[in-house]
């Protein structure tokens, strides 16, 4: 069996509101949904977070997690900075 479509790709963000505003303004992505929880559903670990979803078009969804109680995320020191990225194709204006 082959995957029909990726449901969403998720990344971490520092500020959910700022992230929604930036992707809306810069890439015209519509805000779809935000889910706020006080615990992780899969592990039941107490850990408040916000999970937000943006419509990237053509059935593609970009999602982010804001983790307000966790230390700021760093980069993997063993991975070059040019490796971890996401690339979008946009129409030329």
ABEGO torsion letter per residue (X at the ends): XBBABBABBBBBBABAAAAAAAAAAAAGBBBABBBBBABBAAAGBBBBBBBBBBBAEGGBBBBBBBBAABBBBBBBAABBAAABBBBBBBBBX
